[in-house]
Amino acid sequence: MKKGELLYVVNAEYVKDYVLRLTFNDGKIKLVDFLPLAQEGICTKLKDLAYFKSFKLDPWSVDWNNEIGFAPEYLYAQA
């Protein structure tokens, strides 16, 4: 990735439980366990596995029904 280029998610795949395999625009592939992130506030909705599996990609990151989203830099650091 070039200096000043924005980081974003280019692909997301369900792995198991609350884990997604995320591919970033720098070519890195990282596994992110979302269960620890689903402990407070609106993020507790992610504990519903059917809801969790309903993720989509927005232009930058993973999104759940325009309700829950995480900055790609944050997800990159969590993996």
TIVO-2410 file (N, C-alpha, C; in nm, 3 decimals):
# residues 79
REC num residu      c1      c2      c3 atome chaine
REC   1      M   0.083  -0.117   0.000     N      A
REC   1      M   0.000   0.000   0.000    CA      A
REC   1      M   0.088   0.124   0.000     C      A
REC   2      K   0.050   0.221  -0.077     N      A
REC   2      K   0.126   0.345  -0.084    CA      A
REC   2      K   0.092   0.435   0.034     C      A
REC   3      K   0.189   0.514   0.074     N      A
REC   3      K   0.168   0.608   0.182    CA      A
REC   3      K   0.051   0.701   0.146     C      A
REC   4      G  -0.040   0.719   0.241     N      A
REC   4      G  -0.155   0.806   0.219    CA      A
REC   4      G  -0.275   0.735   0.158     C      A
REC   5      E  -0.257   0.610   0.113     N      A
REC   5      E  -0.369   0.535   0.056    CA      A
REC   5      E  -0.458   0.483   0.169     C      A
REC   6      L  -0.588   0.490   0.148     N      A
REC   6      L  -0.683   0.445   0.249    CA      A
REC   6      L  -0.693   0.293   0.252     C      A
REC   7      L  -0.707   0.238   0.371     N      A
REC   7      L  -0.726   0.096   0.390    CA      A
REC   7      L  -0.873   0.064   0.379     C      A
REC   8      Y  -0.908  -0.045   0.312     N      A
REC   8      Y  -1.047  -0.089   0.307    CA      A
REC   8      Y  -1.055  -0.239   0.283     C      A
REC   9      V  -1.171  -0.296   0.312     N      A
REC   9      V  -1.197  -0.438   0.297    CA      A
REC   9      V  -1.246  -0.464   0.155     C      A
REC  10      V  -1.183  -0.558   0.085     N      A
REC  10      V  -1.225  -0.591  -0.052    CA      A
REC  10      V  -1.305  -0.720  -0.059     C      A
REC  11      N  -1.295  -0.803   0.045     N      A
REC  11      N  -1.372  -0.927   0.047    CA      A
REC  11      N  -1.392  -0.972   0.191     C      A
REC  12      A  -1.507  -1.035   0.217     N      A
REC  12      A  -1.536  -1.089   0.350    CA      A
REC  12      A  -1.606  -1.222   0.332     C      A
REC  13      E  -1.560  -1.321   0.408     N      A
REC  13      E  -1.618  -1.455   0.402    CA      A
REC  13      E  -1.645  -1.503   0.544     C      A
REC  14      Y  -1.761  -1.566   0.562     N      A
REC  14      Y  -1.792  -1.630   0.690    CA      A
REC  14      Y  -1.704  -1.753   0.705     C      A
REC  15      V  -1.644  -1.771   0.824     N      A
REC  15      V  -1.559  -1.887   0.851    CA      A
REC  15      V  -1.632  -1.984   0.942     C      A
REC  16      K  -1.663  -1.940   1.064     N      A
REC  16      K  -1.737  -2.019   1.162    CA      A
REC  16      K  -1.768  -1.930   1.281     C      A
REC  17      D  -1.862  -1.975   1.362     N      A
REC  17      D  -1.900  -1.901   1.483    CA      A
REC  17      D  -1.915  -1.752   1.450     C      A
REC  18      Y  -1.830  -1.668   1.508     N      A
REC  18      Y  -1.837  -1.523   1.486    CA      A
REC  18      Y  -1.711  -1.471   1.417     C      A
REC  19      V  -1.653  -1.556   1.334     N      A
REC  19      V  -1.526  -1.525   1.268    CA      A
REC  19      V  -1.549  -1.500   1.119     C      A
REC  20      L  -1.493  -1.391   1.070     N      A
REC  20      L  -1.492  -1.360   0.927    CA      A
REC  20      L  -1.349  -1.355   0.878     C      A
REC  21      R  -1.328  -1.399   0.755     N      A
REC  21      R  -1.199  -1.385   0.688    CA      A
REC  21      R  -1.209  -1.260   0.602     C      A
REC  22      L  -1.130  -1.160   0.636     N      A
REC  22      L  -1.133  -1.033   0.565    CA      A
REC  22      L  -1.009  -1.015   0.480     C      A
REC  23      T  -1.030  -0.975   0.356     N      A
REC  23      T  -0.920  -0.942   0.267    CA      A
REC  23      T  -0.917  -0.791   0.251     C      A
REC  24      F  -0.800  -0.734   0.275     N      A
REC  24      F  -0.784  -0.588   0.267    CA      A
REC  24      F  -0.716  -0.550   0.136     C      A
REC  25      N  -0.729  -0.424   0.100     N      A
REC  25      N  -0.674  -0.377  -0.027    CA      A
REC  25      N  -0.521  -0.378  -0.032     C      A
REC  26      D  -0.455  -0.404   0.080     N      A
REC  26      D  -0.309  -0.418   0.078    CA      A
REC  26      D  -0.269  -0.564   0.052     C      A
REC  27      G  -0.369  -0.651   0.030     N      A
REC  27      G  -0.343  -0.791   0.002    CA      A
REC  27      G  -0.343  -0.882   0.124     C      A
REC  28      K  -0.343  -0.825   0.243     N      A
REC  28      K  -0.343  -0.905   0.365    CA      A
REC  28      K  -0.480  -0.969   0.385     C      A
REC  29      I  -0.478  -1.094   0.432     N      A
REC  29      I  -0.599  -1.166   0.468    CA      A
REC  29      I  -0.592  -1.191   0.617     C      A
REC  30      K  -0.697  -1.151   0.689     N      A
REC  30      K  -0.695  -1.162   0.834    CA      A
REC  30      K  -0.825  -1.222   0.883     C      A
REC  31      L  -0.817  -1.303   0.989     N      A
REC  31      L  -0.934  -1.357   1.055    CA      A
REC  31      L  -0.971  -1.265   1.171     C      A
REC  32      V  -1.097  -1.227   1.177     N      A
REC  32      V  -1.144  -1.139   1.284    CA      A
REC  32      V  -1.256  -1.210   1.358     C      A
REC  33      D  -1.239  -1.225   1.490     N      A
REC  33      D  -1.343  -1.281   1.575    CA      A
REC  33      D  -1.424  -1.164   1.630     C      A
REC  34      F  -1.550  -1.156   1.591     N      A
REC  34      F  -1.635  -1.045   1.629    CA      A
REC  34      F  -1.704  -1.064   1.763     C      A
REC  35      L  -1.698  -1.184   1.822     N      A
REC  35      L  -1.768  -1.206   1.948    CA      A
REC  35      L  -1.721  -1.110   2.058     C      A
REC  36      P  -1.590  -1.087   2.075     N      A
REC  36      P  -1.549  -0.990   2.177    CA      A
REC  36      P  -1.602  -0.848   2.147     C      A
REC  37      L  -1.627  -0.817   2.021     N      A
REC  37      L  -1.676  -0.684   1.984    CA      A
REC  37      L  -1.827  -0.671   2.005     C      A
REC  38      A  -1.894  -0.785   2.029     N      A
REC  38      A  -2.040  -0.788   2.038    CA      A
REC  38      A  -2.090  -0.787   2.183     C      A
REC  39      Q  -2.019  -0.721   2.270     N      A
REC  39      Q  -2.052  -0.727   2.412    CA      A
REC  39      Q  -2.129  -0.607   2.466     C      A
REC  40      E  -2.136  -0.498   2.390     N      A
REC  40      E  -2.200  -0.377   2.442    CA      A
REC  40      E  -2.281  -0.307   2.335     C      A
REC  41      G  -2.382  -0.233   2.382     N      A
REC  41      G  -2.460  -0.146   2.295    CA      A
REC  41      G  -2.525  -0.219   2.180     C      A
REC  42      I  -2.536  -0.151   2.068     N      A
REC  42      I  -2.602  -0.207   1.950    CA      A
REC  42      I  -2.526  -0.328   1.896     C      A
REC  43      C  -2.397  -0.338   1.927     N      A
REC  43      C  -2.316  -0.450   1.877    CA      A
REC  43      C  -2.361  -0.584   1.934     C      A
REC  44      T  -2.439  -0.585   2.044     N      A
REC  44      T  -2.489  -0.711   2.098    CA      A
REC  44      T  -2.580  -0.783   1.998     C      A
REC  45      K  -2.633  -0.710   1.899     N      A
REC  45      K  -2.714  -0.773   1.794    CA      A
REC  45      K  -2.633  -0.877   1.717     C      A
REC  46      L  -2.501  -0.862   1.715     N      A
REC  46      L  -2.416  -0.955   1.643    CA      A
REC  46      L  -2.413  -1.095   1.706     C      A
REC  47      K  -2.459  -1.106   1.831     N      A
REC  47      K  -2.464  -1.236   1.897    CA      A
REC  47      K  -2.568  -1.327   1.833     C      A
REC  48      D  -2.665  -1.270   1.765     N      A
REC  48      D  -2.762  -1.349   1.689    CA      A
REC  48      D  -2.690  -1.396   1.564     C      A
REC  49      L  -2.661  -1.526   1.556     N      A
REC  49      L  -2.578  -1.578   1.448    CA      A
REC  49      L  -2.639  -1.554   1.310     C      A
REC  50      A  -2.770  -1.562   1.299     N      A
REC  50      A  -2.834  -1.535   1.169    CA      A
REC  50      A  -2.810  -1.389   1.128     C      A
REC  51      Y  -2.821  -1.298   1.222     N      A
REC  51      Y  -2.793  -1.156   1.195    CA      A
REC  51      Y  -2.646  -1.138   1.159     C      A
REC  52      F  -2.558  -1.203   1.235     N      A
REC  52      F  -2.414  -1.191   1.209    CA      A
REC  52      F  -2.381  -1.234   1.067     C      A
REC  53      K  -2.441  -1.344   1.023     N      A
REC  53      K  -2.414  -1.397   0.888    CA      A
REC  53      K  -2.472  -1.310   0.777     C      A
REC  54      S  -2.557  -1.214   0.812     N      A
REC  54      S  -2.620  -1.128   0.711    CA      A
REC  54      S  -2.534  -1.008   0.671     C      A
REC  55      F  -2.407  -1.009   0.705     N      A
REC  55      F  -2.317  -0.898   0.674    CA      A
REC  55      F  -2.309  -0.873   0.523     C      A
REC  56      K  -2.276  -0.751   0.489     N      A
REC  56      K  -2.252  -0.710   0.351    CA      A
REC  56      K  -2.125  -0.625   0.351     C      A
REC  57      L  -2.070  -0.605   0.233     N      A
REC  57      L  -1.959  -0.510   0.218    CA      A
REC  57      L  -2.016  -0.377   0.174     C      A
REC  58      D  -1.976  -0.271   0.242     N      A
REC  58      D  -2.005  -0.137   0.193    CA      A
REC  58      D  -1.879  -0.093   0.118     C      A
REC  59      P  -1.868   0.029   0.073     N      A
REC  59      P  -1.747   0.066  -0.003    CA      A
REC  59      P  -1.615   0.055   0.075     C      A
REC  60      W  -1.620   0.048   0.209     N      A
REC  60      W  -1.496   0.048   0.287    CA      A
REC  60      W  -1.478  -0.071   0.379     C      A
REC  61      S  -1.588  -0.130   0.428     N      A
REC  61      S  -1.576  -0.227   0.535    CA      A
REC  61      S  -1.694  -0.322   0.536     C      A
REC  62      V  -1.707  -0.396   0.643     N      A
REC  62      V  -1.818  -0.488   0.664    CA      A
REC  62      V  -1.931  -0.412   0.733     C      A
REC  63      D  -2.054  -0.443   0.693     N      A
REC  63      D  -2.169  -0.368   0.744    CA      A
REC  63      D  -2.285  -0.464   0.771     C      A
REC  64      W  -2.359  -0.435   0.876     N      A
REC  64      W  -2.479  -0.511   0.908    CA      A
REC  64      W  -2.599  -0.417   0.900     C      A
REC  65      N  -2.672  -0.427   0.791     N      A
REC  65      N  -2.800  -0.357   0.774    CA      A
REC  65      N  -2.791  -0.207   0.798     C      A
REC  66      N  -2.680  -0.146   0.766     N      A
REC  66      N  -2.658  -0.003   0.791    CA      A
REC  66      N  -2.676   0.034   0.938     C      A
REC  67      E  -2.662  -0.063   1.026     N      A
REC  67      E  -2.675  -0.039   1.170    CA      A
REC  67      E  -2.541  -0.050   1.241     C      A
REC  68      I  -2.462  -0.148   1.200     N      A
REC  68      I  -2.336  -0.176   1.268    CA      A
REC  68      I  -2.225  -0.183   1.163     C      A
REC  69      G  -2.119  -0.113   1.189     N      A
REC  69      G  -2.003  -0.116   1.101    CA      A
REC  69      G  -1.879  -0.081   1.180     C      A
REC  70      F  -1.767  -0.124   1.131     N      A
REC  70      F  -1.639  -0.099   1.199    CA      A
REC  70      F  -1.542  -0.040   1.097     C      A
REC  71      A  -1.462   0.052   1.141     N      A
REC  71      A  -1.360   0.110   1.054    CA      A
REC  71      A  -1.263   0.000   1.011     C      A
REC  72      P  -1.224  -0.001   0.886     N      A
REC  72      P  -1.133  -0.106   0.839    CA      A
REC  72      P  -1.001  -0.107   0.916     C      A
REC  73      E  -0.952   0.007   0.956     N      A
REC  73      E  -0.826   0.013   1.033    CA      A
REC  73      E  -0.842  -0.058   1.167     C      A
REC  74      Y  -0.959  -0.043   1.227     N      A
REC  74      Y  -0.987  -0.108   1.355    CA      A
REC  74      Y  -0.988  -0.260   1.336     C      A
REC  75      L  -1.057  -0.309   1.233     N      A
REC  75      L  -1.064  -0.452   1.207    CA      A
REC  75      L  -0.926  -0.508   1.175     C      A
REC  76      Y  -0.848  -0.434   1.101     N      A
REC  76      Y  -0.713  -0.474   1.065    CA      A
REC  76      Y  -0.629  -0.495   1.191     C      A
REC  77      A  -0.643  -0.403   1.285     N      A
REC  77      A  -0.567  -0.411   1.411    CA      A
REC  77      A  -0.619  -0.522   1.502     C      A
REC  78      Q  -0.747  -0.557   1.493     N      A
REC  78      Q  -0.806  -0.660   1.580    CA      A
REC  78      Q  -0.765  -0.801   1.540     C      A
REC  79      A  -0.726  -0.819   1.417     N      A
REC  79      A  -0.695  -0.955   1.367    CA      A
REC  79      A  -0.562  -1.002   1.420     C      A
***
